């Protein structure tokens, strides 16, 4: 679709790389946060 709107191949590939990197970083941040919350809850002394 973006190619049809006039974007070059280089622009499309750059956008895909940025989107992939953003998804990777968001997944790592959310995953780390969830793991920290779960591990903290289960490691607290009862």
MOPAC internal coordinates of N, CA, C and O (Angstrom, degrees):
PM7 1SCF
backbone

  N    0.0000 0     0.00 0     0.00 0    0    0    0
  C    1.4583 1     0.00 0     0.00 0    1    0    0
  C    1.5335 1   110.64 1     0.00 0    2    1    0
  O    1.2310 1   121.17 1   138.06 1    3    2    1
  N    1.2984 1   115.36 1   -41.94 1    3    2    1
  C    1.4635 1   118.30 1  -178.43 1    5    3    2
  C    1.5230 1   110.40 1   -68.80 1    6    5    3
  O    1.2310 1   120.89 1   144.16 1    7    6    5
  N    1.3285 1   115.90 1   -35.84 1    7    6    5
  C    1.4677 1   119.48 1   176.65 1    9    7    6
  C    1.5230 1   110.10 1   -62.15 1   10    9    7
  O    1.2310 1   120.65 1   142.47 1   11   10    9
  N    1.3324 1   116.36 1   -37.53 1   11   10    9
  C    1.4625 1   119.74 1   178.57 1   13   11   10
  C    1.5284 1   111.77 1   -66.88 1   14   13   11
  O    1.2310 1   120.85 1   152.72 1   15   14   13
  N    1.3435 1   115.99 1   -27.28 1   15   14   13
  C    1.4627 1   120.16 1   179.95 1   17   15   14
  C    1.5197 1   112.07 1   -82.10 1   18   17   15
  O    1.2310 1   120.20 1   176.13 1   19   18   17
  N    1.3494 1   117.23 1    -3.87 1   19   18   17
  C    1.4554 1   119.77 1   174.97 1   21   19   18
  C    1.5152 1   115.22 1   111.48 1   22   21   19
  O    1.2310 1   119.84 1  -173.06 1   23   22   21
  N    1.3200 1   117.92 1     6.94 1   23   22   21
  C    1.4567 1   119.57 1   179.10 1   25   23   22
  C    1.5230 1   109.53 1   -76.36 1   26   25   23
  O    1.2310 1   121.45 1   -32.75 1   27   26   25
  N    1.3172 1   114.83 1   147.25 1   27   26   25
  C    1.4590 1   119.09 1   177.38 1   29   27   26
  C    1.5316 1   109.31 1   -82.54 1   30   29   27
  O    1.2310 1   121.25 1   -14.98 1   31   30   29
  N    1.3170 1   115.21 1   165.02 1   31   30   29
  C    1.4664 1   120.10 1   178.70 1   33   31   30
  C    1.5261 1   110.48 1   -59.99 1   34   33   31
  O    1.2310 1   120.44 1   140.35 1   35   34   33
  N    1.3061 1   116.76 1   -39.65 1   35   34   33
  C    1.4658 1   120.88 1   179.26 1   37   35   34
  C    1.5301 1   111.13 1   -62.20 1   38   37   35
  O    1.2310 1   119.93 1   138.76 1   39   38   37
  N    1.3209 1   117.75 1   -41.24 1   39   38   37
  C    1.4610 1   121.25 1   178.61 1   41   39   38
  C    1.5281 1   111.38 1   -64.42 1   42   41   39
  O    1.2310 1   120.76 1   138.80 1   43   42   41
  N    1.3194 1   116.16 1   -41.20 1   43   42   41
  C    1.4655 1   120.63 1  -179.99 1   45   43   42
  C    1.5226 1   110.10 1   -65.44 1   46   45   43
  O    1.2310 1   120.01 1   134.15 1   47   46   45
  N    1.3250 1   117.58 1   -45.85 1   47   46   45
  C    1.4622 1   120.96 1   179.90 1   49   47   46
  C    1.5262 1   111.69 1   -64.18 1   50   49   47
  O    1.2310 1   120.48 1   141.30 1   51   50   49
  N    1.3167 1   116.69 1   -38.70 1   51   50   49
  C    1.4678 1   120.27 1   178.50 1   53   51   50
  C    1.5273 1   110.14 1   -64.50 1   54   53   51
  O    1.2310 1   120.49 1   138.19 1   55   54   53
  N    1.3231 1   116.66 1   -41.81 1   55   54   53
  C    1.4515 1   120.57 1   178.92 1   57   55   54
  C    1.5299 1   110.84 1   -63.48 1   58   57   55
  O    1.2310 1   120.53 1   138.59 1   59   58   57
  N    1.3339 1   116.60 1   -41.41 1   59   58   57
  C    1.4591 1   120.32 1   178.79 1   61   59   58
  C    1.5260 1   111.25 1   -63.42 1   62   61   59
  O    1.2310 1   120.12 1   139.82 1   63   62   61
  N    1.3147 1   117.38 1   -40.18 1   63   62   61
  C    1.4573 1   120.90 1   177.99 1   65   63   62
  C    1.5232 1   110.91 1   -64.20 1   66   65   63
  O    1.2310 1   120.40 1   137.59 1   67   66   65
  N    1.3205 1   116.85 1   -42.41 1   67   66   65
  C    1.4669 1   120.68 1   179.95 1   69   67   66
  C    1.5236 1   110.10 1   -66.04 1   70   69   67
  O    1.2310 1   119.94 1   139.00 1   71   70   69
  N    1.3231 1   117.73 1   -41.00 1   71   70   69
  C    1.4674 1   120.88 1   178.54 1   73   71   70
  C    1.5209 1   111.05 1   -64.87 1   74   73   71
  O    1.2310 1   120.22 1   139.06 1   75   74   73
  N    1.3201 1   117.19 1   -40.94 1   75   74   73
  C    1.4664 1   120.70 1   179.06 1   77   75   74
  C    1.5292 1   110.74 1   -64.71 1   78   77   75
  O    1.2310 1   120.39 1   137.21 1   79   78   77
  N    1.3115 1   116.85 1   -42.79 1   79   78   77
  C    1.4615 1   120.96 1   178.75 1   81   79   78
  C    1.5266 1   111.04 1   -64.51 1   82   81   79
  O    1.2310 1   120.52 1   139.22 1   83   82   81
  N    1.3252 1   116.60 1   -40.78 1   83   82   81
  C    1.4657 1   121.07 1   178.28 1   85   83   82
  C    1.5216 1   110.66 1   -63.24 1   86   85   83
  O    1.2310 1   120.11 1   135.43 1   87   86   85
  N    1.3249 1   117.39 1   -44.57 1   87   86   85
  C    1.4634 1   121.25 1   178.77 1   89   87   86
  C    1.5229 1   110.53 1   -63.09 1   90   89   87
  O    1.2310 1   120.04 1   138.79 1   91   90   89
  N    1.3231 1   117.53 1   -41.21 1   91   90   89
  C    1.4541 1   121.82 1   178.54 1   93   91   90
  C    1.5175 1   111.24 1   -61.85 1   94   93   91
  O    1.2310 1   120.43 1   132.47 1   95   94   93
  N    1.3199 1   116.78 1   -47.53 1   95   94   93
  C    1.4650 1   120.53 1  -178.98 1   97   95   94
  C    1.5256 1   111.75 1   -65.65 1   98   97   95
  O    1.2310 1   120.40 1   137.75 1   99   98   97
  N    1.3198 1   116.84 1   -42.25 1   99   98   97
  C    1.4681 1   119.49 1   178.86 1  101   99   98
  C    1.5254 1   111.02 1   -64.04 1  102  101   99
  O    1.2310 1   120.14 1   138.42 1  103  102  101
  N    1.3162 1   117.33 1   -41.58 1  103  102  101
  C    1.4582 1   121.02 1   177.92 1  105  103  102
  C    1.5124 1   111.80 1   -63.07 1  106  105  103
  O    1.2310 1   120.49 1   137.84 1  107  106  105
  N    1.3184 1   116.66 1   -42.16 1  107  106  105
  C    1.4639 1   120.51 1   178.97 1  109  107  106
  C    1.5240 1   111.06 1   -64.72 1  110  109  107
  O    1.2310 1   120.12 1   137.99 1  111  110  109
  N    1.3137 1   117.38 1   -42.01 1  111  110  109
  C    1.4636 1   121.25 1  -179.20 1  113  111  110
  C    1.5190 1   110.78 1   -67.36 1  114  113  111
  O    1.2310 1   120.13 1   132.26 1  115  114  113
  N    1.3282 1   117.36 1   -47.74 1  115  114  113
  C    1.4721 1   120.97 1  -179.48 1  117  115  114
  C    1.5248 1   109.94 1   -65.53 1  118  117  115
  O    1.2310 1   119.81 1   136.25 1  119  118  117
  N    1.3170 1   117.97 1   -43.75 1  119  118  117
  C    1.4571 1   121.39 1   179.42 1  121  119  118
  C    1.5149 1   112.46 1   -62.15 1  122  121  119
  O    1.2310 1   120.51 1   137.92 1  123  122  121
  N    1.3177 1   116.64 1   -42.08 1  123  122  121
  C    1.4606 1   120.61 1   177.83 1  125  123  122
  C    1.5165 1   110.70 1   -64.48 1  126  125  123
  O    1.2310 1   120.29 1   137.99 1  127  126  125
  N    1.3227 1   117.06 1   -42.01 1  127  126  125
  C    1.4635 1   120.62 1   178.70 1  129  127  126
  C    1.5210 1   112.23 1   -62.33 1  130  129  127
  O    1.2310 1   120.24 1   136.04 1  131  130  129
  N    1.3185 1   117.15 1   -43.96 1  131  130  129
  C    1.4689 1   120.81 1   179.53 1  133  131  130
  C    1.5256 1   109.86 1   -65.73 1  134  133  131
  O    1.2310 1   120.03 1   135.43 1  135  134  133
  N    1.3304 1   117.55 1   -44.57 1  135  134  133
  C    1.4641 1   121.05 1   179.37 1  137  135  134
  C    1.5232 1   110.79 1   -61.33 1  138  137  135
  O    1.2310 1   120.33 1   137.33 1  139  138  137
  N    1.3162 1   116.98 1   -42.67 1  139  138  137
  C    1.4612 1   120.16 1   178.27 1  141  139  138
  C    1.5147 1   111.64 1   -61.59 1  142  141  139
  O    1.2310 1   120.24 1   136.18 1  143  142  141
  N    1.3242 1   117.16 1   -43.82 1  143  142  141
  C    1.4595 1   121.32 1  -179.14 1  145  143  142
  C    1.5303 1   110.53 1   -63.24 1  146  145  143
  O    1.2310 1   120.01 1   134.95 1  147  146  145
  N    1.3219 1   117.59 1   -45.05 1  147  146  145
  C    1.4590 1   121.31 1  -177.98 1  149  147  146
  C    1.5295 1   110.30 1   -67.79 1  150  149  147
  O    1.2310 1   120.52 1   132.58 1  151  150  149
  N    1.3317 1   116.61 1   -47.42 1  151  150  149
  C    1.4637 1   119.54 1  -177.98 1  153  151  150
  C    1.5342 1   111.70 1   -65.26 1  154  153  151
  O    1.2310 1   120.39 1   144.02 1  155  154  153
  N    1.3143 1   116.86 1   -35.98 1  155  154  153
  C    1.4605 1   120.47 1   178.06 1  157  155  154
  C    1.5244 1   110.10 1   -66.76 1  158  157  155
  O    1.2310 1   120.38 1   139.16 1  159  158  157
  N    1.3188 1   116.89 1   -40.84 1  159  158  157
  C    1.4699 1   120.54 1  -179.24 1  161  159  158
  C    1.5167 1   111.43 1   -66.00 1  162  161  159
  O    1.2310 1   119.87 1   141.25 1  163  162  161
  N    1.3231 1   117.85 1   -38.75 1  163  162  161
  C    1.4637 1   120.91 1  -176.89 1  165  163  162
  C    1.5296 1   112.77 1   -84.97 1  166  165  163
  O    1.2310 1   119.59 1   164.60 1  167  166  165
  N    1.3135 1   118.38 1   -15.40 1  167  166  165
  C    1.4663 1   119.72 1  -179.27 1  169  167  166
  C    1.5181 1   112.31 1   -96.96 1  170  169  167
  O    1.2310 1   120.23 1   175.45 1  171  170  169
  N    1.3397 1   117.17 1    -4.55 1  171  170  169
  C    1.4618 1   120.18 1   178.88 1  173  171  170
  C    1.5139 1   110.11 1   -68.63 1  174  173  171
  O    1.2310 1   120.12 1   -43.40 1  175  174  173
  N    1.3200 1   117.39 1   136.60 1  175  174  173
  C    1.4675 1   119.29 1   178.55 1  177  175  174
  C    1.5292 1   111.63 1   -64.46 1  178  177  175
  O    1.2310 1   120.77 1   -39.62 1  179  178  177
  N    1.3006 1   116.13 1   140.38 1  179  178  177
  C    1.4725 1   119.87 1  -176.28 1  181  179  178
  C    1.5040 1   111.44 1   -90.23 1  182  181  179
  O    1.2310 1   120.10 1   180.00 1  183  182  181

